[in-house]
């Protein structure tokens, strides 16, 4: 078995925590663990800036999408088979949504549009209150999938939201099923499952983000949390869950193997995402884990049964590269170097659009690529390839003359630099989606897109990409969205990484 130096990993974790302390702002908790439980805790920064409350090992954080592995484990233990379709258990779903299998819904290969991104395309921002029943009705009526299920990987919360409804019809409230099945036996007494951002959670840190001038702000989130990302608690409770996964005994016997088992696309290619757990390489080692993000919270966990080691990174600061921090702690314990960032010029900076005229685009800047609005840091691989480390944003690109070619989420693309494209005056007018009561107006010359009503009505400049395509940008707190407007005659679509299906017609 390779040697994992827990002292070196702990020293690195302490240095990260000390940097948060020295800054005097928000921070986080980093716990190292093995199959017997936590082995070291490093905490730094403030849980509450207004009251000067320090982060300790008892501070609770919102775990966000780390929750997904807990739901996936319950589905495997007490749910229907992975090949069964959502529509066979949840009446009222549209044909497209109902056709998705449970395995694809858990494995991020479903093609299901993400509920929050789809709502934002109708100009309902992520900070707006959206109760559970409202969201179910919304996603149940989604007209299509982003792509045929099983052909790509694309992160979406919608499948997990729907699976909560399915499991509760079988088991009752999912929070109680978790408590009785796992949390109580594992001693996770401080783990909570709030339904809403405003629900009280004992000892919960505030989540913070910083604006362009460096001022801190408290994050806000409106949608019902759901079992896709609602759990909250201290790092020690999360470490207890992960240690039980590593040990593979008691109520979690065999669960790590089931969650991390390779999944395949319909053409046989293996993905880096399992069922609520992804795989991240670190030198010759393969680590299992998952991240989580809510406004002001950035988290990641990584595990290795081979090393009998894992790390929990929970932070209450939006700009944290939580996967990068978790990998750096594990790398310190292994004494290995992480994959280097891409060298300047590996990919030429700039804005690129799909060569086939589709609504796909990338922007390359500062060692990272943004695909349909989702940004990922890139790392160097042999033969000039630039790759991501994320199991749910898998990217492999290379410069090919003036173009950039490769794969994003296992779909092949060729992107060309955006030249002197211009907005089309023919776009001007009113556009509507009657199914969801959404609309936008494109102004004279096709240069601006205006959405919303009352104080939320906003006009946004359009950046043309050519071939009937243009980008615009909007933000809600720390989160930004850059939809691609695709116009084809009297029809238009708004396309983002997680939602590509809402169509508008000229009014």
N, C-alpha and C positions, 0 to 999 in steps of 0.2 A: 504494500500500500504506500503511495506517495506520502511524504511527510508534510504535514501542515503545521507551520510554526505559529502557534496561537499567541505567543508573546509578541512576535513581529506584527501580526495582524492587530492585536490589541493596541500596540504602540501607534500604529497608523490611525486607528480609530480615534485614539486620544488626541492626536494631532489635528484631526478634522474637527473634533469637538472644541478644542482649544481655539481654533480659528473663529468658530461661531461666537465663543465667549469674548474673544478680543474685539470683535466687531460691535458687540453690544446690541445686536438686533435679534431677529428670529433665528432659530437654530434647529436642533434635532437630537434624536437618540439613536445610537448605533449599538446593537447587541451582537456579540458572537455567541455561537451555540454549537453544541454537539448533540448526539442522540440522547444524552442524559439531561439536557437542558442548557440554559445560558451559562457561558463561561466568562464573559466580561461585558460590562456596560460602560459606554462613554457617552456623556450627555453635555451639551453646550448650548448657549443662547437662551432666549427668553420665550416662554410659553405665552405670555401676555405682556405686550409692550406698554400698555397703559398703566398696569399695576406692577410692572417690574418682577413678575413671577418667573423664576428660573425653571428650565426644563430639567426634570429628574427622571429616574427610571420608572416612576409612578405616573408620569404625565401621559394622558390619553391623546391619541391622534386619530384622525379619520384614515382608515386603511384604504379606502377607495377600492380600486379594482383588484387588490389583493384578495378581496372577498370572493372573487370568482372561483378560486380553487375550492373554497368551502361549499359553495353551491354545487359545483361539478361533482364533488365527492358524494354529496347527498343524492344527486341524480343517479350516480353509478350504483349506490347502495339500495335505493328505494324507488327509483324511477322506471319508466318504460325503457325499452331497448333503444340503442343509439340509432338504429335504422328506421324507427318509427317517425312519422311526420307530426309536426306541431298541430296541423289542422285536424288530425285524428283525435286530439285531446282537448283542443280549445276551439269551440264553435265560434263562428263570426269572423274568422280571419279571412282576408282576401285570398284568392287562389294562389297568388305568388308567395305570400307570407306563409300560408298554410302548407305549402309544398315542401318547406324546409325540414330536413331531418334533424333530430335531436343531436346527433353527432356533429353535423355541420354547424348547428347553432352554438355548441360548446367549443368547437375547434376553430372558430373565426374564419370558416370557409363557406359561410351561409349565403353571402351576398346581401344579407339584410341591411337596409339603410339604418344608420344610427338614429335613435329617437331624437336626441338633442340637436344633432346637426340638421336633421330634417325639419324640426320645429323652427330652428334659426333661419332656414331658407324661406319660411313663411313669415319671417320677421318677429318671431317670439324668442327673445334672447335667453341665455342660460340662467340669468338671475331672476327670470319671471317664475312665479309659483305655478307649478303644473302637478296637480294631484295624480295619484295612481290611476284612478278610473279614466281620467282625461287622457293620460298617456297611452293606456291600453287601447282606448278607442282610436286614438291617432295612429298608432303603429299597426293596428289591425286593418286599417284601410289603406295602407301603403300599396301603391298600384303595381310595383315591380321590384325585382332584385337588382342590386348594383351590377351583378354579373351572374352567369349560371352557377349555381352552388357547386362547390368542389373544384372550381377552376382557378381560384385565386385565394389569397389571404387578405382580409381587410378587417381591421379592428372595429367591432360594433358591440354596443351594450344591449341591443334590442333582443337578441336571442336569449340572453340571461334574464332580461326583464320578463319575457314570455314564459320562460321555464319556471320562474317563481310562481306565476299563476297556475301553471300545470301542477307543480309539486304541492302547492297549498290545497288544491282540489283533492289530492290524495292523502295528505298528511296533516292538514290544518296549518296554523301559523308557522312560517318557516323559522322564525326566531326561536320558537319553543322547540322545534325539532332539532335545531342546532344545539341548543342548551342541553337538552336531555341526551342527545346522541354523543356529543363531543365535549362541549364546553365544561359542563360539570365534571365529567370523568377526568378531564385534563387539568382541572383547577383553574380554568379561565374565568374567574368570578368577576373580573372587571371588564369583560367584553360585552359591548352593547350593540343593539341593532336599531338605531333610530330610523324613523321613516322620513324625517324632514330635517333640513339644516337647522331649524329653530328648536328641535327637540333637545332637552338638556341631557348632557352626558357628563357624569362626574369627572372632574379633573381634566377636561378637554382643553387642549391648547387652541388658541386662535390661529387661523391660517392667514398668512400675510403675502402680499405681492407689492412690488415697488414700481412706481411709474418712471417715466423717462428722466425725471429730475431727482430720482433716488428717494422719494418719500414713500413711507410704508402705508399700506391700506389693508383693511380686513377683507378677505374674500367673501363672496356671496354666491349661493347656488340655489336655484328655485325648484328644479324637478324633484319629484319623489325619488328617494335614493334607490330602493329596490335591492334585491339580492345580487345585482351586478356590481355593487360598490358601496354598500351601506354600513358595513361593520366599522366599529370604532373601539379603541381600547389602548392600553399601554403596550410598549414594546415587549415586556415580559410575557404577556398573554399570547402575543403573536409568536414569540419564540417557543412557547410551550406547544402550540399547534405544530410548528415546524419541526421541533425535536421529536414529536410523536410520529410525524411523517418519516423522519430519518430512521427512527427506531423500528418502524414498521410493526408495532405490536399493539395489543389492546384494540380500541375502536378504530384505529387507523391501519390495521394490518393490511398490507397489499395496496394501500391507497396511492402511495407515491408512484409505484410502478404503473398503476392504471392511469393516473393523471398525466404522467410524463411520457407514456408510450408514444412512439412516433405516429403521426397521422399522415395520410397521403391524399393528394389531389386525385381527381378522377383519372388522370393520365399516368398515375403511379408515382409521381414525384413526391418526395417526403418534405413536409413543412417543418418549421422550427417551433411550431405551436402545438401543444398537446390538447388537454382538456383543462383549461384554467391554469396551466403551467406552460411556460416557454423554456426553450433551451438556448443558453448563451455560451459560446466557446470562450475559454481563457487558456491560451497556449494549447497544450495537448489535452486539457481537461474540459469536460462538458458539465456546465452548471444548470440546475433547474431553478426557475423562479418566476416572479411576476412583479410588475410595477403597479402603481396606482396614483391617480392625480385627481384632485378636486381643487377649486380655487384657493390657493394658499397652502396646499399640501402636496408634497412630492415624495413618494415612497418606493422602495424596492426590497425584495428579499431574494436571496440566492442560497441554494443547497447543493451539497455533494455528498452522497452516501459513500463514495470511494474515499473521500477525505474525512468522513465523519465530521463535517463542519458546515456551518452556514452563517449568514449574516442578515440582520434586520436593519434597514435604514428607514427611519421615519422622520420626516422634517415638516416644519410649518412655514416653509419659505418657497415661493412659487418657482424661482429661477434655478432650483437645485437640479443637477443632473444626477438623479438618484441611482440610476443604473450604473453610471460612471463611478460614483462613490462606492457602491456595493462591490463592483468589480475591482476597484483599487484596494479595498480591504482584503478581498480574497487573494489578489495578486501579491500583496505584502506577505500573507501567510505562506504562499507557495514560493516566493522569491522569484517570480517570473515577471517579464515585462508585458504590459498590455500592447495590443496592436497599435502601432503609431498612427497618428492622425495623417490624413493625406497631405502630401507635399503641395505647396503652392503651384498651381499650373497643372496638377493632375487632371482636374476638370476646369475648363475655362469659365471664369465667373460670368454670370449673366442670366438672362431670362430666355427660356427655350419652350417651344410648343411642339406637340406631337406632329410628326411628319405626315401622318395620314389625315390630318384635318380634324381629328377627334378632340374632345374637350380636355385632354391631358396635358399638363405642363409641369415644368420644374424650374426652380431658380437656384443657382449655385452661388454661394458666397461664404467666406470665412470658414472653409473646411466642412461645410454642411450643405445639404440639399433640401429644398422644400418641394414636396410633391403634392399638388392639389391642396396646398395650404398646411400640410403637416411637415414639420421640420425634423431632420435627423442628422446627427453628426456622422461623418464618414471616416473610415479608417483604411489604411493602405493594405493592399494585397498584391500578390505577384502579378507581373505583366500589365501593370498600370490600372488594375481594377480598384475601384473605390467601393467599400462595402459598409453596411451598417452593422451594429451589434444587436439590434432590437429583434426579438423573435416575432413581433407583430407589426413590424414595419421593415420588412426584409428588402434590402436594396443592394444591387450589384450593377455598377455603371462604369463605363470607360469612354474616354474621348475617342471619337472616330472621325478624324478630319474636323470639319466645322461642327459636326453633330456629336451628340452624346447618346450612346446606345447601351442596352442591357436590360435588366429586369427590375421591376418594382413589385413586391408582393407576388412574385412568380409569374407575372404577366410581362411579355416582351414589349419594349418600346424603343422607338428611335425619335429623338428630339432634335429639332433644328433651331438655331438662334432666331429670336424674334427680331426682324429688321424694321423697316419703316412702315409698319402696318398702320392703318387708319381706321377709326370708327366709321360705321356705315350709317349715313343719315336715314336710310330705310328702316333702321331699327326703331326710330322714334315712334312713340305712341304708348297706349295702355295695354298691359298684358295681364291675364288672369288665370288662376287655377281655381276653378269653381268647386272642386271636391273639398278643398281645405279653406276656401274663402280668402285666398292669398292673392296679392296683386303687386305689380310694380309699374312704374312709368319710366320710359326712356325719353330724355329730353331732346330738344332740337339738335341736329347734327349727330345724334347717337353718342353723345359724349358723357352723359351722366345717367345713373340709374337711381330712382327714388323709391323707397319702400316705407311702409309703416303708416301710422295714423297719430294725430295729435302730437304730443311732445316727442314721440318716438319716430316721427316721420323724418327721414334723413335722405339727403341726396349725396351720392357717392360717385366720384369720378371713375370713368371706365378707362382701363389700359388695354388697348387693342393688341390682339395676338395674331390677327390675320385669319382668313378663312371663316369668317362669321363668329369669331371668338373674342372675348374681352374679359379682363379681371376687374374686380372691385374689392375693397377692403372695408371691414368693420370690426369693432371690438366691443366686448362687454367685460369690464374689469380687466383681468390679466389675459383673457382668452380672446383670440382673434380668429376671424374666418375670412378666407379669400376665395369666394366662389368664382367659377368660370361661367360666364354667360355664353351659351351656345345657341345661335339663332339659325334656324333652317326654315325659310319662308315665313309662314304665319304661326310657327311654333318655336318655343324657346325652352331651354332647360338651364337650371342652375346646378352646377356640378362641384362638389367638394370631395375630399378623400373618402368620407364616410357616408355620403348621400349623393346619388347620381340619377335619381329617378323622377323628381318632381318636374312636371311639364306645365308650361304656361302657354296660353293661346292669345293671339291678338284680339283685343276686345272690339 
